[in-house]
Amino acid sequence: MRIVLKSTLSEETAHKVMRVLGRTLALAATLVLAQVASVRAADTIRLAVQKTGTFSWELAAIRAGGLDKEADLSLEVTELASPEAGKIALRAGSADIILSDWLWVSRERAIGAKLTFYPYSSALGAVMVPAASPIKTLADLKGRKLAVGGGPIDKSWLLLQARMKQDGIDLKSDATIVYGAPPLIAAKALDGEMDASLNFWNFCAQLEARGFRRLAGIEDILPKLGAKGAVSAVGYVFDESWATSHRDAVARFIAMTRKAKQLLVTSDAAWDKIAPLTGTSDAAMLRTYRERYRDGIPRRSIDDEEADARVLYRVLAEMGGRDLVGPAAELDPGTFYHAVPGD
């Protein structure tokens, strides 16, 4: 015996039910997609940032322009007192990204820490002299008192020495060298205690705004040492395994920082948000900061940056030895991060 069950719904009612069901399913799909989007928007990147460093300038531009929200990123920032504190935070796993240099990254990789580097800035220091100084060329530093911001293995200092040795001048013995913390060296230069000073770019900008003359920027001597263009000394540094598991977030972070840099290139008004972070209200100094910061924005491919870094690494390894580079005679192949579209 065959039993046939007939629907008690009319055809018209059945169509209405199907339409309601369709709208319900569409609403459910929309809610699911919104939930997925909210999960993506919740991607958090922990940044360890030196409180007085220029990375805080970039972050100010990012937040003022809403670029972090546009990139669906939540930036969790911890302010630290020094670059060394940032390195400790990264190695301890309490930060995802810090600023450091490729020399340190390569050295860490040589001892087993798989860190990687993406260019942030090619801004370098310079040899500064008073406007009326009789020193006209680097060769004139012979017999003079030269103050160096940092220590005996400061990278800019080693590169300057390497360049001068090409001309038969050994600055360590042919000049009186004084080492000190960058702020102290800048203060002593202003007080006229030194004939010349070699310091970090932001302290050089301070002197330039006070009328000092750039005898030579470190970027000016790099071609003589084998580099073919500007080389980013400082970059975003993060763990290789973290970057692999957060590839999309890293790509969005880098794209976001590029937009911030472009904003700071094209908009003087964007610098209004940065001015309070520079520690000065002096218009000439702010203008110099802005110009030197813009000069240091990376514009080369990663391949080109890495090739020149490899050349300069050899120079630094020869000048600074194991105290500077550790056991590796060559730049580690994984030092530069390449997994970004367009690089």
C-alpha positions in Angstrom: 0.0 0.0 0.0 1.5 3.4 -0.9 0.7 6.4 1.3 1.1 9.9 -0.2 1.4 12.9 2.2 0.1 16.1 0.7 1.3 19.5 1.9 -1.3 21.5 3.8 0.2 24.7 2.4 -1.1 26.4 -0.7 1.3 27.1 -3.5 1.2 30.8 -2.8 1.9 30.3 0.9 4.8 28.0 0.1 6.4 30.7 -2.1 6.0 33.2 0.8 7.7 30.8 3.1 10.6 30.2 0.7 11.0 34.0 0.3 11.2 34.5 4.0 13.6 31.6 4.3 15.8 33.1 1.5 15.9 36.4 3.3 16.7 34.7 6.6 19.6 32.8 4.9 20.9 36.0 3.3 20.8 37.8 6.6 22.6 34.9 8.3 25.3 34.9 5.5 25.7 38.7 6.0 26.2 38.2 9.7 28.7 35.5 9.1 30.7 37.7 6.7 30.5 40.6 9.2 31.8 38.3 11.9 34.7 37.2 9.7 35.5 40.9 8.9 35.4 41.8 12.6 37.9 38.9 13.3 40.2 40.3 10.6 39.8 43.8 12.0 40.9 42.5 15.3 44.4 41.6 14.0 46.7 43.1 16.7 50.4 43.9 16.1 52.4 44.7 19.2 55.0 47.4 18.7 57.9 48.2 21.0 58.8 51.8 20.2 61.5 54.1 21.6 59.6 57.0 23.2 61.8 59.7 21.7 62.4 57.9 18.4 61.0 58.8 14.9 58.9 55.7 14.8 56.5 57.6 17.1 56.3 60.3 14.5 55.1 57.8 11.9 52.6 56.2 14.3 51.2 59.7 15.0 50.6 60.2 11.2 49.0 56.7 11.0 46.5 57.3 13.7 45.7 60.9 12.7 45.0 59.6 9.2 43.1 56.6 10.3 45.5 54.4 8.4 45.5 51.7 11.0 41.7 51.3 10.8 41.9 51.3 7.0 44.4 48.5 7.2 42.2 46.5 9.7 45.0 46.6 12.2 45.0 47.2 16.0 48.4 48.6 17.0 49.3 47.9 20.5 52.2 50.3 21.4 54.7 49.9 24.3 57.0 52.9 24.7 60.5 52.1 25.8 63.5 54.1 26.9 66.1 52.8 24.5 66.6 50.7 21.3 68.2 48.0 23.5 65.0 47.6 25.5 63.2 47.0 22.2 65.6 44.2 21.3 65.0 42.6 24.6 61.2 42.9 24.2 61.3 41.3 20.8 63.5 38.4 21.9 61.4 37.8 24.9 58.2 37.6 22.8 56.5 40.6 24.3 56.7 42.6 21.0 56.0 41.6 17.4 57.9 44.5 15.7 60.6 46.8 16.7 63.0 49.1 14.8 66.6 48.1 14.5 69.3 47.6 11.9 70.1 44.8 9.5 73.6 44.4 11.0 72.0 43.3 14.3 69.5 41.1 12.5 72.2 39.3 10.6 74.2 38.8 13.8 71.2 37.4 15.6 70.5 35.0 12.7 74.1 33.8 12.9 73.5 32.6 16.5 70.1 31.0 15.8 67.5 33.7 16.1 65.6 33.9 12.9 64.8 37.5 12.8 64.2 39.5 9.6 64.3 43.1 8.5 62.2 45.4 6.2 63.5 48.9 5.4 62.2 51.9 7.4 64.7 54.7 6.8 67.9 55.4 5.0 68.5 58.6 7.0 72.1 58.6 8.3 74.3 60.8 10.3 76.7 63.4 9.1 80.0 65.1 10.0 78.9 68.6 11.2 81.1 71.7 11.7 80.3 75.3 12.7 79.4 77.5 9.8 82.6 79.5 10.0 84.8 76.5 10.5 88.0 76.4 8.4 87.4 72.6 7.9 86.3 72.3 4.3 86.9 68.6 3.4 87.0 65.4 5.3 90.8 65.4 4.9 90.8 68.6 7.0 89.8 66.5 10.0 93.4 65.5 10.5 94.8 67.0 13.7 91.3 68.1 14.8 89.0 67.1 17.7 86.2 64.9 16.4 83.3 63.9 18.6 81.5 60.7 17.7 77.9 60.0 18.9 78.0 56.4 20.1 81.0 54.1 20.7 84.1 52.8 18.9 82.0 50.4 16.8 79.2 52.8 15.8 78.4 52.0 12.2 78.6 55.5 10.8 82.0 56.0 12.5 83.3 52.7 11.0 82.1 53.6 7.5 83.8 57.1 7.8 87.0 55.5 8.9 86.9 53.0 6.0 86.4 55.9 3.5 89.2 57.9 4.9 91.6 54.9 4.8 91.1 54.9 1.1 92.8 58.3 1.1 95.6 57.1 3.4 94.1 58.8 6.5 93.6 56.9 9.8 91.3 59.1 11.7 91.8 57.1 15.0 95.4 58.2 15.1 95.4 61.3 12.9 92.6 63.1 14.9 91.6 63.3 18.5 88.4 61.2 18.9 85.9 61.7 21.7 83.0 59.3 22.2 79.7 60.1 23.9 76.0 59.7 24.0 74.4 61.4 21.0 72.6 64.1 23.0 75.8 65.0 24.9 77.8 65.2 21.7 75.2 67.5 20.2 75.4 69.7 23.3 79.2 69.9 23.3 79.2 70.7 19.6 76.8 73.7 20.2 79.1 74.8 23.1 82.1 74.8 20.7 84.0 72.2 22.5 84.7 70.1 19.4 86.1 71.0 15.9 83.6 68.6 14.3 81.1 66.0 15.3 79.6 62.8 13.8 76.2 62.1 15.1 72.8 60.5 14.4 70.7 62.2 11.7 68.2 63.9 14.1 70.9 65.5 16.2 72.6 66.6 13.0 69.3 68.2 12.0 69.3 70.1 15.3 72.8 71.5 14.6 71.9 72.3 11.0 68.9 74.3 12.2 71.3 76.2 14.5 73.5 77.2 11.6 76.0 74.3 11.5 77.3 73.1 8.2 77.1 69.5 6.9 80.7 68.7 5.9 79.6 65.3 4.6 76.7 63.0 5.1 77.4 59.3 5.6 75.2 58.6 2.6 77.6 60.7 0.5 80.5 58.4 1.2 78.7 55.1 0.5 79.3 55.0 -3.2 83.0 55.1 -2.6 82.6 52.0 -0.4 80.8 50.1 -3.2 77.1 50.9 -2.6 75.0 51.9 -5.6 72.4 53.9 -3.8 70.8 54.8 -0.5 70.8 52.0 2.0 68.3 51.7 4.8 70.2 51.5 8.0 67.1 51.1 10.1 64.1 48.8 9.5 61.1 47.0 11.0 62.4 43.9 12.6 60.3 40.8 13.5 60.6 37.1 13.9 60.5 35.1 10.7 58.1 32.4 12.0 55.7 35.1 13.3 55.8 36.8 9.8 55.0 33.4 8.2 52.0 32.8 10.3 50.8 36.5 10.0 51.8 37.1 6.4 48.6 39.0 5.5 48.8 41.2 8.6 52.5 42.0 7.9 51.7 42.9 4.3 48.9 45.3 5.5 51.3 46.7 8.1 53.9 47.5 5.5 51.3 49.0 3.1 50.0 51.1 6.0 53.5 52.5 6.8 54.1 53.3 3.1 50.9 55.3 3.0 52.0 57.1 6.2 55.4 58.0 4.7 53.7 59.2 1.5 51.5 61.4 3.6 54.5 62.9 5.3 56.1 63.5 2.0 53.2 65.3 0.4 51.5 67.1 3.3 53.1 69.7 5.5 49.9 69.8 7.5 50.5 66.2 8.5 53.5 67.4 10.4 51.3 69.4 12.7 50.5 66.1 14.5 54.2 65.3 14.7 55.5 68.6 15.9 54.8 68.0 19.7 56.7 64.7 19.5 59.9 66.3 18.2 60.6 68.2 21.4 60.9 71.5 19.8 58.7 74.4 18.6 61.4 76.0 16.7 60.2 76.5 13.1 63.6 76.2 11.5 64.3 72.9 13.4 60.9 71.5 12.5 61.6 72.3 8.9 65.0 70.6 8.9 63.5 67.5 10.7 60.9 67.3 8.0 63.3 67.6 5.1 65.8 65.1 6.5 63.1 62.6 7.4 61.7 62.9 3.8 65.2 62.4 2.4 65.5 59.1 4.3 62.3 57.4 3.1 63.2 54.2 1.2 62.6 54.3 -2.5 64.5 51.3 -3.8 63.7 47.6 -4.3 64.4 45.1 -1.6 66.8 43.3 -3.9 68.8 46.5 -4.5 68.8 47.4 -0.8 70.0 43.9 0.1 72.8 43.9 -2.5 74.2 47.1 -1.1 73.8 46.0 2.5 75.8 42.9 1.6 78.7 45.1 0.3 78.6 47.4 3.3 78.5 44.4 5.7 81.9 43.3 4.4 83.3 46.8 5.0 81.9 46.9 8.5 83.0 43.3 9.3 86.6 44.3 8.3 86.5 47.5 10.3 84.6 46.3 13.4 85.5 42.6 13.5 83.6 40.1 15.6 82.7 42.6 18.2 80.4 44.2 15.7 79.2 41.4 13.4 79.7 38.2 15.5 80.9 35.0 13.8 79.5 35.6 10.3 81.8 37.1 7.7 78.8 37.7 5.3 75.3 39.1 5.6 72.9 36.2 6.4 70.8 35.4 3.3 67.5 35.7 5.2 68.2 39.1 6.8 65.9 41.0 4.4 62.2 40.2 4.3 60.9 39.7 0.7 57.4 38.5 1.1 55.7 41.7 0.3 53.8 42.3 -3.1 55.6 44.8 -5.3 59.1 44.4 -3.8 
